C-alpha cells in the first residue's frame, strides 16, 4: 500500500513553540517516524498568546476574532509557515515530496459542554504560504457532534502500541500544558481522556513568581516539598473522579491552594498534582497497564517523573526508551490524523472523546494559485 508523507505541526497549551514532525503512513497500521524539529516562540509571541487566552474567555462564537485573537492567529499562522519552510529547506524537500500537512493550531478556548472549541490558525493561509494541502480545525466536528473534542491523539498512540507488538495493556501519557492518557490493550479499542493539568500550572507559577517560562527540568520543584494539604485540595475538584471520556481547558483548574507556599514547595506540589491526576486516570481505565510511557515536556521534568514513579502502580518510562519521540509525539500524531482525514478515516471514538460513533475530523485546504 502506498504511504503518504505527512508533516505534522503542534503548538501546545504550554505555548513554548512549534513542533514539526514528518512521518510516512497509510493512516492505519503502517507508520515510519521521520525527522523532527522545534521552533520556539520568542517572549513577545508568548505574551501575545497569553493575551489571546485572556480575550478568548468570553467567546461564544468560535469564529469571532477580537484584536488580540486576530493578531495571535496571524502570528501563529506565519510562524507555522516559517517552520514548514525551514523544515523542508533543510531536508531539500519540494512540495511534490509532501502529501499533506496536519495543522493543529493554538487552542485558546475549550468548552465542549457549550459545544465550543477554538484553535487559532488559518489553514487556507498556511496552504497558500507553503503550497501544500493542509488539514486543520481537527476538533470542531467532534465537539459539534457532542464529543469532548479531546484528546485526539489516542488513535495514534494505539497504532504505535500495535506496531510495537505489546502483548499487555500499556498507558501512553502525554504531558503538555494539559496531560492526557491513552489505555491501549491488544485487540481492544483505546480508552482515553484528559487526566488533568500537565505543565500549565507550573509554567504559570514560574512566570508569575520568577518571570521564567517554565521550571526547566523540574529543578525548582525538586528543591521543594509537597504540601499534602494543598495537594488534597487540588485533587478535590470533581473533574478527577469523573469517568472518561473527559477533557479539560487549560484554565479550568485553579492553583489557588498553593498560593501561600514558597515557589519551591508550590512547584513540588503542582508536580505531585500532575502525577496524582494521571494515577487517578489509570484507576478509571478497564485494567492495569504494564508500563506508563511518558512523552511531552513533562517527561523532562524530573519532579513530575519522580512523582509518577512514586504514585503509579506500574513501571514509568520515557517514550524514548521505546524509540518514540518525547517532544514531537503530538506533531507526529497530527501528521497521522491528517493522513486519516485524506482517507476519510475516523479520528475520534466513543472511548476517546465520547462522541456517539467514530467520526472523521478536520477541514482540508488546498493551495490556491498565486
LOGUGU-209792 format. One record per residue (C-alpha): residue number from 1; residue in one letter; x, y, z. Coordinates in nm, 2 decimals. Example, Ala and Ser with C-alpha at 12.3 -4.5 7.8 and 13.67 -1.06 7.14 Angstrom:
BEGIN
PT seq type   east  north     up
PT   1    a   1.23  -0.45   0.78
PT   2    s   1.37  -0.11   0.71
***
This chain:
BEGIN
PT seq type   east  north     up
PT   1    x   0.00   0.00   0.00
PT   2    x   0.13   0.35  -0.09
PT   3    x   0.23   0.55   0.21
PT   4    x   0.15   0.92   0.25
PT   5    x   0.43   1.15   0.35
PT   6    x   0.28   1.39   0.61
PT   7    x   0.42   1.68   0.81
PT   8    x   0.25   1.74   1.15
PT   9    x   0.26   2.07   1.34
PT  10    x   0.18   2.13   1.70
PT  11    x   0.17   2.44   1.92
PT  12    x   0.05   2.31   2.25
PT  13    x  -0.10   2.46   2.57
PT  14    x   0.25   2.52   2.71
PT  15    x   0.28   2.78   2.43
PT  16    x   0.66   2.73   2.40
PT  17    x   0.68   2.70   2.03
PT  18    x   0.60   2.49   1.71
PT  19    x   0.69   2.12   1.69
PT  20    x   0.73   1.99   1.34
PT  21    x   0.75   1.62   1.25
PT  22    x   0.74   1.41   0.94
PT  23    x   0.60   1.06   0.91
PT  24    x   0.51   0.82   0.64
PT  25    x   0.19   0.63   0.69
PT  26    x  -0.11   0.47   0.54
PT  27    x  -0.32   0.63   0.81
PT  28    x  -0.37   0.29   0.97
PT  29    x  -0.11   0.04   1.09
PT  30    x   0.19   0.14   0.89
PT  31    x   0.40   0.42   1.04
PT  32    x   0.75   0.53   0.97
PT  33    x   0.87   0.80   1.20
PT  34    x   1.09   1.06   1.04
PT  35    x   1.27   1.38   1.13
PT  36    x   1.15   1.63   1.39
PT  37    x   1.23   2.00   1.46
PT  38    x   1.13   2.27   1.71
PT  39    x   1.09   2.64   1.66
PT  40    x   1.05   2.83   1.98
PT  41    x   0.83   3.13   2.03
PT  42    x   1.00   3.45   2.15
PT  43    x   0.88   3.62   2.47
PT  44    x   0.67   3.87   2.28
PT  45    x   0.49   3.59   2.09
PT  46    x   0.42   3.40   2.41
PT  47    x   0.28   3.72   2.56
PT  48    x   0.05   3.77   2.26
PT  49    x  -0.08   3.41   2.30
PT  50    x  -0.14   3.48   2.67
PT  51    x  -0.34   3.79   2.58
PT  52    x  -0.54   3.58   2.33
PT  53    x  -0.62   3.33   2.60
PT  54    x  -0.75   3.61   2.83
PT  55    x  -0.96   3.76   2.55
PT  56    x  -1.10   3.41   2.45
PT  57    x  -1.26   3.36   2.79
PT  58    x  -1.57   3.55   2.69
PT  59    x  -1.62   3.40   2.35
PT  60    x  -1.95   3.24   2.24
PT  61    x  -1.87   3.24   1.87
PT  62    x  -1.57   3.03   1.77
PT  63    x  -1.52   3.24   1.45
PT  64    x  -1.50   3.57   1.64
PT  65    x  -1.16   3.74   1.63
PT  66    x  -1.13   4.04   1.86
PT  67    x  -0.79   4.23   1.82
PT  68    x  -0.57   4.01   2.04
PT  69    x  -0.72   3.69   1.89
PT  70    x  -0.67   3.82   1.53
PT  71    x  -0.31   3.93   1.60
PT  72    x  -0.23   3.60   1.76
PT  73    x  -0.39   3.40   1.48
PT  74    x  -0.18   3.59   1.22
PT  75    x   0.13   3.53   1.42
PT  76    x   0.06   3.16   1.47
PT  77    x  -0.01   3.11   1.10
PT  78    x   0.31   3.29   1.00
PT  79    x   0.53   3.11   1.25
PT  80    x   0.39   2.77   1.13
PT  81    x   0.45   2.86   0.77
PT  82    x   0.81   2.96   0.85
PT  83    x   0.86   2.63   1.04
PT  84    x   0.74   2.43   0.75
PT  85    x   0.96   2.62   0.50
PT  86    x   1.27   2.58   0.72
PT  87    x   1.20   2.21   0.78
PT  88    x   1.16   2.14   0.41
PT  89    x   1.46   2.36   0.30
PT  90    x   1.70   2.19   0.54
PT  91    x   1.59   1.85   0.41
PT  92    x   1.58   1.96   0.04
PT  93    x   1.22   1.87   0.01
PT  94    x   1.00   2.01  -0.26
PT  95    x   0.62   2.05  -0.25
PT  96    x   0.59   1.74  -0.46
PT  97    x   0.76   1.54  -0.19
PT  98    x   0.50   1.60   0.08
PT  99    x   0.13   1.49   0.05
PT 100    x  -0.03   1.68   0.34
PT 101    x   0.03   1.90   0.64
PT 102    x  -0.16   1.84   0.97
PT 103    x  -0.20   2.18   1.14
PT 104    x  -0.33   2.17   1.49
PT 105    x  -0.32   2.55   1.56
PT 106    x  -0.32   2.71   1.90
PT 107    x  -0.61   2.62   2.14
PT 108    x  -0.73   2.93   2.33
PT 109    x  -1.06   2.81   2.45
PT 110    x  -1.21   2.46   2.50
PT 111    x  -1.56   2.44   2.64
PT 112    x  -1.72   2.11   2.50
PT 113    x  -2.01   2.15   2.74
PT 114    x  -2.11   2.45   2.53
PT 115    x  -2.01   2.28   2.21
PT 116    x  -1.73   2.54   2.17
PT 117    x  -1.36   2.49   2.09
PT 118    x  -1.13   2.75   1.94
PT 119    x  -0.79   2.68   1.78
PT 120    x  -0.62   2.98   1.62
PT 121    x  -0.46   2.92   1.28
PT 122    x  -0.57   3.00   0.93
PT 123    x  -0.54   2.67   0.74
PT 124    x  -0.61   2.82   0.40
PT 125    x  -0.34   3.08   0.45
PT 126    x  -0.09   2.81   0.56
PT 127    x  -0.18   2.61   0.25
PT 128    x  -0.12   2.92   0.03
PT 129    x   0.21   3.00   0.20
PT 130    x   0.35   2.65   0.18
PT 131    x   0.20   2.53  -0.15
PT 132    x   0.08   2.22   0.04
PT 133    x  -0.26   2.07   0.12
PT 134    x  -0.34   2.14   0.49
PT 135    x  -0.58   1.97   0.72
PT 136    x  -0.68   2.19   1.01
PT 137    x  -0.96   2.25   1.26
PT 138    x  -0.95   1.89   1.38
PT 139    x  -1.16   1.93   1.69
PT 140    x  -1.47   2.12   1.58
PT 141    x  -1.66   1.83   1.42
PT 142    x  -1.63   1.61   1.73
PT 143    x  -1.75   1.89   1.96
PT 144    x  -2.04   1.98   1.73
PT 145    x  -2.14   1.62   1.74
PT 146    x  -2.15   1.62   2.12
PT 147    x  -1.80   1.48   2.18
PT 148    x  -1.53   1.62   2.41
PT 149    x  -1.31   1.72   2.12
PT 150    x  -1.01   1.59   2.31
PT 151    x  -0.79   1.40   2.33
PT 152    x  -0.74   1.33   1.96
PT 153    x  -0.40   1.16   1.98
PT 154    x  -0.52   0.82   2.12
PT 155    x  -0.57   0.66   1.77
PT 156    x  -0.20   0.74   1.70
PT 157    x  -0.09   0.61   2.05
PT 158    x  -0.29   0.29   1.98
PT 159    x  -0.12   0.25   1.64
PT 160    x   0.22   0.29   1.79
PT 161    x   0.14   0.02   2.06
PT 162    x   0.02  -0.22   1.79
PT 163    x   0.33  -0.16   1.58
PT 164    x   0.55  -0.23   1.89
PT 165    x   0.37  -0.56   1.94
PT 166    x   0.29  -0.51   2.31
PT 167    x   0.13  -0.82   2.45
PT 168    x  -0.02  -0.64   2.75
PT 169    x  -0.20  -0.31   2.80
PT 170    x   0.01   0.00   2.81
PT 171    x  -0.07   0.35   2.92
PT 172    x   0.06   0.63   2.69
PT 173    x   0.09   0.95   2.89
PT 174    x   0.13   1.28   2.71
PT 175    x   0.22   1.57   2.95
PT 176    x   0.19   1.90   2.77
PT 177    x   0.02   2.20   2.92
PT 178    x  -0.27   1.96   2.99
PT 179    x  -0.20   1.59   3.05
PT 180    x  -0.38   1.31   2.86
PT 181    x  -0.37   0.94   2.88
PT 182    x  -0.45   0.65   2.64
PT 183    x  -0.50   0.30   2.77
PT 184    x  -0.41   0.06   2.48
PT 185    x  -0.47  -0.31   2.50
PT 186    x  -0.41  -0.57   2.23
PT 187    x  -0.73  -0.62   2.02
PT 188    x  -0.92  -0.35   2.21
PT 189    x  -1.03   0.00   2.12
PT 190    x  -0.83   0.26   2.31
PT 191    x  -0.98   0.43   2.62
PT 192    x  -0.86   0.79   2.67
PT 193    x  -0.92   1.12   2.85
PT 194    x  -0.75   1.43   2.97
PT 195    x  -0.61   1.35   3.31
PT 196    x  -0.56   1.70   3.45
PT 197    x  -0.32   1.99   3.42
PT 198    x   0.02   1.89   3.29
PT 199    x   0.28   2.17   3.28
PT 200    x   0.04   2.46   3.26
PT 201    x   0.00   2.54   3.63
PT 202    x   0.38   2.51   3.69
PT 203    x   0.45   2.73   3.39
PT 204    x   0.21   2.99   3.52
PT 205    x   0.36   2.98   3.86
PT 206    x   0.72   3.03   3.73
PT 207    x   0.61   3.32   3.51
PT 208    x   0.43   3.49   3.80
PT 209    x   0.69   3.43   4.06
PT 210    x   1.02   3.44   3.87
PT 211    x   0.95   3.58   3.52
PT 212    x   1.05   3.24   3.37
PT 213    x   0.85   3.05   3.11
PT 214    x   0.89   2.71   3.29
PT 215    x   1.06   2.52   3.57
PT 216    x   1.33   2.38   3.34
PT 217    x   1.40   2.01   3.42
PT 218    x   1.18   2.05   3.73
PT 219    x   1.48   2.17   3.93
PT 220    x   1.28   2.42   4.13
PT 221    x   1.02   2.16   4.22
PT 222    x   1.30   1.91   4.31
PT 223    x   1.42   2.16   4.57
PT 224    x   1.08   2.18   4.74
PT 225    x   0.85   1.97   4.94
PT 226    x   0.50   1.85   4.86
PT 227    x   0.23   2.01   5.07
PT 228    x  -0.02   1.73   5.12
PT 229    x  -0.30   1.95   5.24
PT 230    x  -0.27   2.17   4.93
PT 231    x  -0.25   1.86   4.71
PT 232    x  -0.56   1.72   4.86
PT 233    x  -0.74   2.05   4.79
PT 234    x  -0.63   2.04   4.43
PT 235    x  -0.75   1.69   4.38
PT 236    x  -1.09   1.76   4.54
PT 237    x  -1.21   1.91   4.21
PT 238    x  -1.50   1.68   4.07
PT 239    x  -1.32   1.65   3.74
PT 240    x  -1.08   1.39   3.88
PT 241    x  -1.34   1.15   3.99
PT 242    x  -1.54   1.17   3.67
PT 243    x  -1.51   0.87   3.44
PT 244    x  -1.36   0.90   3.09
PT 245    x  -1.41   1.03   2.83
PT 246    x  -1.35   1.38   2.96
PT 247    x  -1.14   1.69   2.85
PT 248    x  -1.00   1.99   3.02
PT 249    x  -0.95   2.35   2.93
PT 250    x  -0.61   2.49   3.02
PT 251    x  -0.76   2.73   3.27
PT 252    x  -1.02   2.51   3.42
PT 253    x  -0.83   2.42   3.74
PT 254    x  -0.72   2.69   3.98
PT 255    x  -0.38   2.68   4.15
PT 256    x  -0.52   2.88   4.45
PT 257    x  -0.43   2.60   4.71
PT 258    x  -0.06   2.66   4.65
PT 259    x  -0.08   3.04   4.66
PT 260    x   0.06   3.06   5.01
PT 261    x   0.35   2.83   4.96
PT 262    x   0.71   2.91   4.87
PT 263    x   0.79   2.89   4.50
PT 264    x   0.98   2.56   4.56
PT 265    x   0.71   2.40   4.76
PT 266    x   0.44   2.52   4.52
PT 267    x   0.62   2.38   4.22
PT 268    x   0.68   2.05   4.40
PT 269    x   0.31   2.03   4.50
PT 270    x   0.19   2.11   4.14
PT 271    x   0.43   1.84   4.01
PT 272    x   0.28   1.59   4.25
PT 273    x  -0.07   1.71   4.14
PT 274    x   0.01   1.63   3.78
PT 275    x   0.13   1.29   3.87
PT 276    x  -0.16   1.21   4.11
PT 277    x  -0.41   1.31   3.84
PT 278    x  -0.25   1.07   3.59
PT 279    x  -0.25   0.79   3.85
PT 280    x  -0.62   0.86   3.92
PT 281    x  -0.69   0.84   3.54
PT 282    x  -0.54   0.50   3.52
PT 283    x  -0.77   0.38   3.80
PT 284    x  -1.06   0.47   3.57
PT 285    x  -0.94   0.25   3.28
PT 286    x  -1.06  -0.11   3.23
PT 287    x  -0.75  -0.27   3.38
PT 288    x  -0.38  -0.24   3.48
PT 289    x  -0.10  -0.15   3.24
PT 290    x   0.25  -0.30   3.23
PT 291    x   0.40   0.05   3.18
PT 292    x   0.32   0.42   3.17
PT 293    x   0.51   0.55   2.86
PT 294    x   0.56   0.93   2.90
PT 295    x   0.60   1.19   2.63
PT 296    x   0.56   1.57   2.61
PT 297    x   0.75   1.83   2.81
PT 298    x   0.65   1.67   3.14
PT 299    x   0.87   1.38   3.06
PT 300    x   1.17   1.61   3.10
PT 301    x   1.05   1.74   3.44
PT 302    x   1.24   1.54   3.70
PT 303    x   0.99   1.62   3.97
PT 304    x   0.69   1.50   3.77
PT 305    x   0.87   1.18   3.67
PT 306    x   0.98   1.12   4.03
PT 307    x   0.62   1.17   4.15
PT 308    x   0.49   0.94   3.88
PT 309    x   0.73   0.67   3.98
PT 310    x   0.61   0.71   4.34
PT 311    x   0.24   0.71   4.26
PT 312    x   0.19   0.48   3.96
PT 313    x   0.12   0.10   4.01
PT 314    x   0.33   0.02   3.71
PT 315    x   0.67   0.09   3.55
PT 316    x   0.72   0.45   3.43
PT 317    x   0.94   0.51   3.13
PT 318    x   1.01   0.80   2.89
PT 319    x   0.89   0.74   2.54
PT 320    x   1.25   0.74   2.41
PT 321    x   1.31   0.40   2.57
PT 322    x   1.06   0.26   2.31
PT 323    x   1.22   0.45   2.02
PT 324    x   0.94   0.71   2.03
PT 325    x   0.98   1.09   2.04
PT 326    x   0.94   1.26   2.38
PT 327    x   0.90   1.61   2.23
PT 328    x   0.73   1.56   1.89
PT 329    x   0.47   1.29   1.97
PT 330    x   0.18   1.53   1.92
PT 331    x   0.32   1.67   1.60
PT 332    x   0.36   1.32   1.47
PT 333    x   0.00   1.24   1.58
PT 334    x  -0.14   1.53   1.38
PT 335    x   0.05   1.42   1.07
PT 336    x  -0.11   1.08   1.12
PT 337    x  -0.45   1.24   1.17
PT 338    x  -0.41   1.44   0.85
PT 339    x  -0.34   1.13   0.66
PT 340    x  -0.65   0.97   0.80
PT 341    x  -0.85   1.27   0.70
PT 342    x  -0.75   1.24   0.34
PT 343    x  -0.88   0.88   0.35
PT 344    x  -1.20   0.98   0.54
PT 345    x  -1.10   0.75   0.84
PT 346    x  -1.23   0.84   1.19
PT 347    x  -1.01   1.03   1.43
PT 348    x  -1.24   1.03   1.74
PT 349    x  -1.43   0.75   1.90
PT 350    x  -1.68   0.68   2.18
PT 351    x  -1.40   0.56   2.41
PT 352    x  -1.17   0.86   2.35
PT 353    x  -1.40   1.17   2.32
PT 354    x  -1.74   1.03   2.40
PT 355    x  -1.88   1.10   2.05
PT 356    x  -2.17   0.87   1.97
PT 357    x  -2.00   0.70   1.67
PT 358    x  -1.65   0.70   1.52
PT 359    x  -1.61   1.03   1.34
PT 360    x  -1.37   1.18   1.08
PT 361    x  -1.25   1.54   1.16
PT 362    x  -1.05   1.82   1.01
PT 363    x  -1.10   2.07   0.72
PT 364    x  -0.89   2.03   0.40
PT 365    x  -0.74   2.34   0.24
PT 366    x  -0.57   2.32  -0.09
PT 367    x  -0.33   2.59  -0.20
PT 368    x  -0.47   2.85  -0.43
PT 369    x  -0.29   2.97  -0.74
PT 370    x  -0.08   3.28  -0.67
***
